[in-house]
Amino acid sequence: MTVPDPLVSLATSPTDPSAVIGVKDGRDDGVHVVLFSGGRGSSVLSQQLIRHPRVKLTIAINGYDDGASTGEVRRFLGDCLGPSDFRKNASRLATELQTADPELVALLDLRLPVGCSNAQGIEAIHVMTGRSDAFSSDWLARLASKVGKLKEADRRPFALALNLFETELGRSAYGFDFSDCALGNIVFAGCFLAVGRHFNTAVAEYCALLALPNGIILNVTDGSNACLVALDDQNHLLATEEEIVGGTQRHRISDFFLLDRVPTRSEQDDLSTASPDVIRGFIEQRTVSPAVNPDLLDRIADADVIIYAPGTQYSSLFPSYVAPGLGEAIGRNLTAIKVLITNLREDAETAEISAVDLMERAVYYLKERNTRPIPTPCLITHYLLNDREHGVDDKPYVPLGRLESLEDPRLVRIGNYEVGSSGYHDASKVLTPFIEAALREEERTRIAVWLLDSQSLNTVTQTILEAHRGGLARLPFEITVFYRDRETLPASFSAALPFGVHNVDAGGVSESDAFLRTIGSGAFDYVILFDSSGMYRGEDIINLASFLTNRRFDAVWGSRRLSVADIRESYKLRYHHNVMLGAISYVGSHLLSLAYLARYGRYVSDTLSSARAVRSTLLLSAGLDLKHPSFNQQLLSRLLADRAELIETPVQFFPLAPAKARRTTVWGGLRSLLTAFRKRSAKPVAEASPPPPSTRGAA
């Protein structure tokens, strides 16, 4: 469909690129969320999301609503989708974001009196556009008072939309029923006329009246007109969206359809007694498939989190999912978290339907009625099912359903997600885990590599070069390397490296103090403690760091024993002149491992390793001295006592001659064994302080 140039601009839309939500090029920081919503059903979710300072929200809505005054707008204009859900969401967002004068929001949500005549409706338009100061009733006088409180900048576009609506009213042969009509719906109709009867542009114009960011509310489709009908399980035609959602009797929906127009009263009467084949034939003849909104496709491709909200499923949500190509677009975004939140309580349209049924139907429609071979986990990664046994009043809760039929229980979260017995979801409980997960994914993990036991600048350089050649800079982390030496690496060498390198030799300050002052600043998520004497290859820094892409791990422990050839070569070099010492060392190392198994229930094959990565908060809380002879055992004991998530990985080992390497003595081994069994209490983390001012050699 060609989008016509607007006939007139009702309001100035934000032009700053930073105001555009979800743009891929030049994307700003934050979590981009697409929320599939209806009118009020997801209000608590949208309010929670819009309040989050780092969430960039897009609300996706369809316009198939045809009840009350929105239905009258559709009937009057003839080719317009329903504005009410867009109006309600715009008012809610403008209130939360404080983008518009509260008086303007209240006026747009104001409804004309029940029984308002055509003449009174036109008089109300004149009052609101400032063309009348004589009032035939008290409510018109009150309306004039409300309009008088508007700022001129708000009143001008507001009045222009109403004037356009009145002009159309004068040309129409059908008239307009103003009874109980929301003023915002009339204003929306004026926006629709102003932009050449293009619905999606009218949505943007209406949102601009409230100074909302461009694209924060989007129609799911291209704006083509379509009317929602459904069949119940008895093959009775429910000829309008209002009839589907507002039925006085509970019923089950077998399917819904989008038609090119609302069935006439005569057609509805004929179809009420027709056979199922005749009804199906009528539906097939008039079915349309509006194209998906390309702006929404862009938001979906850029999304970090996609949320399928609860609400009236068959009237508000499922019809959004069947837009051709929508499910495939969602499926192509393989990195987004995609959460389906099932309803708390039954609606008239979902009588006797379970949460599992809602899950299956959502997937069915997202696959365009199972006509697209999209793997289900590409569409929904998490299902949230409310677990509440008993309902209140006369509105029962949605039962869980056939949980044993679920193919993959990893996707399902079951819990009490309601605020008391309010009928509303606890937005914080529902959303916070997923938003925080997306924020963690967005933030790059910060890692400090602390090189210990260096023999010289040459061994430090060799370790750094091995790590660099192994691809340290290609890891998805922010990495800084620290070493300690009386001399500093040449500035030209440090500057050529793609990561920071710092000498922490601050005269008169111990290495442990320098470590605490640097790491205690809170600038790093993990610390890799790595021996740079020459016994370990720098490439294993990458090996240790690679496990930190999964932030569930608190520590990664390098093991020499997992590399059988390396440990044999080590024993051959160190003990070939003294078999007895070699045997004692061999047995002693295994005794240490068994000690940890007995004490903490965890077997660690190499408790004396000098290659390990540890979450910085755990490392600091242990309050350890890097130079203490039993540092490793103290650290390992603290990690296992705190039930830290630890993984062991093999590292290469090159034994140095006994004269060059610090060895564990028999007494040292016994002390380590005692340390393993000693009960340790965590020490509080010292208050963070900046790195020492004499830190040298910053790249």
N, C-alpha and C positions, 0 to 999 in steps of 0.2 A: 504494500500500500504506500502511495506517495504521501508524504506529510506536507500539507500546504503551509505556506508562510503564514504566520499569525496575522490576522487582520488588524489587530491592535495589541499592544503589550499592556497587560493589566497591571503588572508589577515588575520590578527589576529583579531578575534572578541573580543569585550569587555568581560572580564571574571569576573569582579567585580560584585557580586550579586546586588549591588545598581544600576548598569547600566541596569538591566533587567526591562522592563516597565510592570507594572501591575501584579507583582507576589503576590499571596495571602499571602503565608507564609512570615513573616517578612516584611510586607508591610510598605513602608515608608510614610511620610506625603505627603499630596497633593491630588488633585482631579484627579481621573483616568477617562480619556475621550476616548471613542471609536468613531471615525468619519468614517462613511461610505461615501466613496469618489469615484470620478472618476479621470480624469486627471487634467484639469485646473479649472473645475467648482467650486470647493471648495477651491481654492488657498487662497483667503482672509481669510477664516475661519481657515485653518491650520496654516497660518502665525500668526494670532492672538493667537491661542492656544499655539503654540510652544514658543511664546515670554513670555507667562505667567510663572513666576518662580515657581508656585505651581501646574501647570498642568502637568500630566503624560499622554502623548498622544500616542494613537495607531490609525493608519490610515488603514482602511480595504478597499481593492480594489479587483476587479475581473480582470482576464486576458483575457477577451473575445475580446479585441480590435484586429482588423485585417486590419487596414488601413495603407497605405503608407509603411514605412520601417518596422514597426512592423509586418505587414502582410507578408512581404518578409522573415523576420526571421522565422515566423511560417511555411511558405511554405517550406523553406530550411531545417529546422530541422525536420519537420513532426509531432512531438509530443510535441511541446512547446506552452504554452500560450503566449499571447502578452506581451512584456516587457515595452512598451512605458509609460503607466501610472505609473508604478513602478519607471521607470527612472526619469520621470518628478517630481514626489513627492520626490524622494531621493535627487535630485538636489536642490529643493526648501528648504527642511529641512536642508541639509548640509550648504546651504548659510545662513539660519536664525540662525542655531546653531553654525556656524563657525567651524564645525568639520573637514572640508577638505580645502585644498588649493584652492582658487578661480580659479587658472589656471587649476586644474584638473577638477573641475565642468564645466568650460567653454569648455574644450576639450571633455568631455563626451556628452555635448549638441550640439557640432559642427556637422553640416551635410555635408556630401560629396557633391560635385557639382552635379547639375542635369545633367544627361547624362554621369556620371562617368562610364567608361567601367570596365569590369572584370579585365583587366590587370592593369588599374590605381588603382582599389580598392586593389589589391594585393600589388602593389607598395606602397600604403598608409599604409598598414599593416607593410611592411618592414621599412618604415620611422618611424612609431610609436614604433616599437620594436627595433630600433637602428641598423637594419641590412642593411641600405642603406643610403648613403650620396650623391647620385647622383639623381637629380630631373629632371623629364621630363617636368614639368610644374611649373609655378609660384605658384599655389595653394599648390603644394606639398612642395615647399620651405617654404611657410608660415606655413604649417602644422608642418614641422620639427622644425621651430623656436618655435612654441607653445610647442611641446613635449620637446624641450630642456630646457624649463623653469620649468619642473616638478622636484620635489625632487626625489631622487633615491628610497626612500621608497614607493613613489606613483607609480613610473614608473615600478617597478618590477612586482607587481601583475597585473597591467594594461597590460603589455607586455605579461605576461604568458597567460592571457585570450585570447589575440589576436592570439598568436601562436597556441593555441588549436583550435580556429576557423579556422585558415588557414589549419591546418592538416585535419579537417573535410571537408573543401572545396576541398582538394585534393582527398578525398575518394568519394565525392558526384558525382552523375551522372547528377545532376540538375543544378549545377552552382548557382550563387548568383548575384542578381541585386544590385549593389552598388549605383545606382543613387539616390541622395537625401536621403541617409541613415544616420541616426544619429549614430555617433561613439559609443555612449553609448549602443545602441541596439546590435551592434556587440560584444562589451565587455560583455554584459549580456549573449549573446549566448555562449561566451567562458566560462562564469561562469556555465551556464547550463551544458555544456559538462564536465566541471571539476568535478562536483558533481554527476556524474552518471546519468544525464538527469532527475534530480528531481527538479521540478520548485520551490517549496517553499524554498528549501535549496539554490537554485540559487539566490532567492530574498535576503536571509540573507547574502550571499557572496557579492552580489553587494552592499548592504548597508554597509557592512564592509569595502569595498574599500573607502567609504566616511566617515568612522569612525562614523557612526550613531549608536545610542544605539540599542542593540539587541531587535528585536520585535517591533520597532516603526512603521514599515510598514509590513503589513501581507496580504497575499492572502486570500480571503474569503474561498476558497475551499482547498482540500488536494493537489491540483496541477495537477489533472488529466486533460488531454486535452479535450476540448469541444469547439464547434463552435456555434456562435449565429446566429439564423435566426428569421424572424418574418413574420407574416401575417398582411397585412393592412386590412382596413374595406371592401375592395372589394375582399378579399381572394387572393390577389396577393402575391407571395412569394418574400420576400426580403432576398436574399440568403447569405448576409454577414453583419457583424456589420457595415462595412463602408457604405454599401448601406442603412442601417437603419438610421444612423446618418447624412450621407452626401448627402442625396438625393437632387436633384436640385429642386424638387417640394415638396410642403407641403403635408403631408399625415397623416392619422390617423392610429395608430397601434392598431390592435384588440388583439394581443397576441404575445409573443415571445417564442422561444424554444431553447434548447441546444442539438446539434446533435454531433454524434461521429466524424464527418468530414464535411468539406465544400462540398456542392453539386457540382458535376462536371458541366462543361459548358453544356454538353449534357443533364444532368438531369435538369438543370435550363431551358434549351430550351423546354424540354418535359413538365415540370411543368407549364410553362407560359401559356399553352393552356389547361391544364388538369382541370378536374372538382374539386370542393372543396373537395369531398370525396377522390379523388385520392391524392390530396396534403396532406390532413390530414393523410392518410394511410402511405405516405412516411415519414412524420414527426414522426409519432408514431413508425415506424419501426426503426428509427435511433436515437430516443431521449435517452439521458443519463442524470444521476443526480449525478454529482460529490459530494462527501461527504464534509462536512464542515471541515475547518481547526481546529484541536483540540486546537492549540495555541490561536486562536481567541476566542474559547469558554471560555478559561480561562480568557481572557481579559474582555469578556462580563460579566462573573460572578463577576468580581472584579470591574466593572465600576461604577462610581458615576454619569456619564453623558454619554448618547448615543445620537449621532447626525446623523440624516439622511440628508445628505447635498443636496443642489440643484445641478443640472447638467443635462446631457442628460439622461433622466430617463430610457427609454427602452433599451438603448445601454450600459449604465454604471452602473445604480443604481438598477433598478428592478431585473436584473439578479443576483445580489448579494443576494437579499432577499430570493430567492427560494431555496437556499442551504438547503437540508434536515436537520431539527433539529435546524436551526439557529433561526427561530422565537420562537420556544419553549424555547431555551436557553435565549433569550432576555426576554421572558415572565416570566421566573423563577427568574430573578433579579427584585425583587419587590420594591427595594429601589432606584433604579437609576432614574434620570430625563431623559426622552427620547423625543427628540425634532425633529420634521420633519419640514424642511424649504422648502417651495415650491419655484418654479422658479419665477424669475422676468419677463422674457420674453419668448415668444414662441420659440421652436426649430422646425426643419423640422419634427421631429418625434412626436411632441406634438401639432400639428396644431389644433386649435379650441377646446382645452382642457382647463378646468378651474382648479383653485387651489383645489376646492373641489373634482374634478375628480382625481387629482393627489393624494390627501389624500386617497381616497377610493381605488385606484389601489395599493398604497403602502401597505395598510392593507391587501388587497387581496393576494398579493404575500408573505407578511410576514407570512400569515396563510397557505402558500404553496397552493395557489389557493383555499382558503377557505376549505381545507381538514383537518385543525387542529382547534379544538374548543378552541382557545386562546382568552380570553377577550381582546378586543381592547385596553382598558386603560393599560393593561400589556405590550403592544407593543409600544404605543406612548402616552406620557402624555401631550404633548403640540404640537400644530400645529401653525406655523408662516406663515400667509398669507399676501402677499404684497398688499397694497391698493394704486393703482396708476391708475387714470382714463384713461390717454392718453399715447400712446406710442410715440416713436420718430423714425425718419427715416422710414424704411419700415419693422421694426420688432416690432410687437405689444406686449403689456404686457399681461401676463396671467390674464384673468379675475377671479374675486373671485368665481363666480358660485353660486350654489343653497345654500346659507347660511341658508335659512329657513329649509333645510333638515337635518342640523346637529343635531345629537341626543343629544349631551352634549356640550353646548356653553362654559362650564368652561375650556375645553381643547384648545380653539381657541384664538389666539392672532392676531389681525388685525392691521396693521400699515404700514407706509412707511419705509421699511427697506433698501432702495437703497441709495447709495452715489450719490447725485445729480441725473444726468441722465446717469451715467456711465455704467449701466448694471451690476454692482457688488453690492453685499450686503454690508451693513455697519456692519462689523464683530463685532465691539464693541457693537452696539445697539442690535444685534442678540444674542450674546453669553454672554455678561457680566451679565445679570440678572441670568442666569442659573449657571454660574461658581461661582458667589458670593453666590447663594443659596446653592450650594454644599459645598463651603468652610465653610459656617455657620453651615451646618449639621456636617461637619467633626470636627469643633472646639467644645469643651465642654464648655457649659455655666458656667461662674464663678460667684458664689453667695456668698455674705457675709451675715451671719446671725448676726445681732446686737441685743443683749439682753439688754433691757431697764428696768429700775425700779426694779432691783433685790433687794430683802429684805436682802439676805445673800448669802453666798456661797452655802448653802443648796438649796435655791430656784433655783439658777443657775444650780446646779448639777441636780436637779430633771427635769428641763426643757430640759437639754442636754440629760439625760437618756431617757426621753419620746420620744424625737426626734430620738434618736439612735434606740430604740426598735421599733419605728414605721417604720424604714427603710430609714432614711435619707441618709445613705451611699450607698444605692442601687439605688438612683436616678442618672440619667446620667449627673451629674453636678460635678464641682469642688467646694467644699463647705468649707468655713472657718467660725468658730464661734468666735465672739468677745463678751467679757463682761467687766464690769468695777467694780473692788472691791479693797479695800485696801489690802486684802489678795489674794493669788493666789491658784488656785486648785492644788492639789498634782501632781507632775510631773508624777508619776506612773499612775494616773487616766487619764491625758491628753494623755499620750503615748499609752494607751490601746484603744483609740478611733480611728476610721478609717478616721477621718477628723481633720483638724487643729483647735486648741482652743487657743485663745490668750487673755490675760488680758491687757486692754488698759489703766490701771490706771497709767498714767504718771504724777508724782508729779508736782503739780502746773499748769497742763494743763486741761482746761475744757473738758467735754465729747464731746461737739460740735467741739472743736478744734481738739481733738484726732480723732473724726469721719472724719472730713474734710481731715486731713493729711493722714489717712489710706485709705479711699475710694477714695480720690482725686488722689491717685497714679495711677489710671486707671487699677488696677489689677482685677476689678470686673465688671461684666455686670449688675447685679442686687443686691439690698440690701433688705433683709428681716428685717424690724424693728418689734421686737416682745417683748411684755411685759412678763418679767420673774418673776413677783411678786407672781405668783401662781394663778392668775385669768384666765389664758389661758393654755390649755394643749399643751405640746411640740409637740404632734403628728400633730397639725395644722400647724407647720412649713412645714411638708411634703405636707399638703393640699395646702398651698400657693405656694410652689415651683413646685408642679406638673403642674400648669398652665403655667409655664415658659418654658416648652418643646416647646410650640408654641411661637416663639419670636415676634409674632405680638402684644402681650400684653405689654403695658408699665407699668401697675400696676395691682396688685391683692389686693383687699380690703376685709379683713375679716369682716364678719357681725355677730354680736351677735343676732340681731333682726330676722335674717332668721331662727334661732333656737328658736321657740316660747316657748318651755318648759324652756330653759335657761334664757330667758329674764324675764319670770314670776317669777322664783325663785330669780332672782336678785332683782326685785322690792319688793318681799316679805321680803327679808332679810334687804334691805336697808331702806325701808319706812313703815314697818308694824306698827310703832309707830306714823307715821305722814302721814295720807292719803293725806292731801293737798300737801305736798312736793312731794309725789309720783305722784300725778296728774300733778303737774307743770313739773316734770321731764319727764313724759310720753309725755305731749303735746309739751314741749320744744324740745325734740329729733325729733319729727315729724315736728315741725316748721323748724328745721335746714335742714331736708331732703327736705322739700318743698322750702326752700330758695335756695338750690342748683338747684332744678328743675326750679325755676323761673329765676335764674341768668344764669345758664349754660345749661338748657334744659336736665339735667340728674338727675334722682332721685337716691340718694345713701341712703340706708336704715339705715346705722349706720355710721354717720359721725365722731363719737368719738371713733371708734375702735382703739385698740392698737396692732393690728396684720395686717400687710400689707407688700407687696413686691413692690418695685419701681425700675424702670430702673435707674441705678446709674447716668447717665448723666442728667436725668430730676431732680433727687433728688439734685444733686449738683448745677444745674443751678438755682434752687429755692432759694438758699442762705439762708436756714432756720436754726434756733436755735433749737436743739433737746429739750432743756429744756424750751422753751417758752410755756406759758400756752395755747396759741392758735396754737401750732405747727401743730396739725392735720388739723385744718381748713385752715391754710396757705398752707400746702402741698396739700390738696384736691383742694383748689381753684386754685393753680398753675397748677395741673394736668388737671383740667377741662378747664381752660383758654387756655391751650396749646393743647386742644382736644386730650389728651392722650387716648390711647385705654385701658380702665379700665374694669375689670370684678370683680364682687362681689361674694364671696363664704361664706357659713356659717362656723362659728368657735364656738367651745364649750367655755362656760364661767362659771367660778366659782366665785360668788361674795364673796369678803372678808368683814369682819366686818368693819363698818365705821371707827373705830379707826385705822385700818391698811391700808386703801386704800385712795388714793387721789381722792376726788369727785369733780364733776363739780358743782359749785355753781350757783345760779340764775344769779349773776353778770357775772360769767364765761360764762354762756349760752348766755347772751345778747352780750358779747364780741365776742363769736364765731359766733353769727348771723350777727354782723356787719362785721366780717372778711369775711364771705361768700359773702357779697355784695361789699366789697372793691375791687377796680380795682388794680390788681397787675401787676408789670412789672418784667420780668425775669432779674435776675442778672447773670453776666458772671461767668463762672466756674473759681475758683481760680486756679492759676498755680499748677499743681500737685507737691506734695512734698512727700518724703518718710515717712513711719510710724515713730512715735516718737522713739528715740533711747532707751528710758527706757521701751519700751513695754516688758512685762514680761510673763513668763509662756508659751512660744511657744512650741507646741507639736512636 
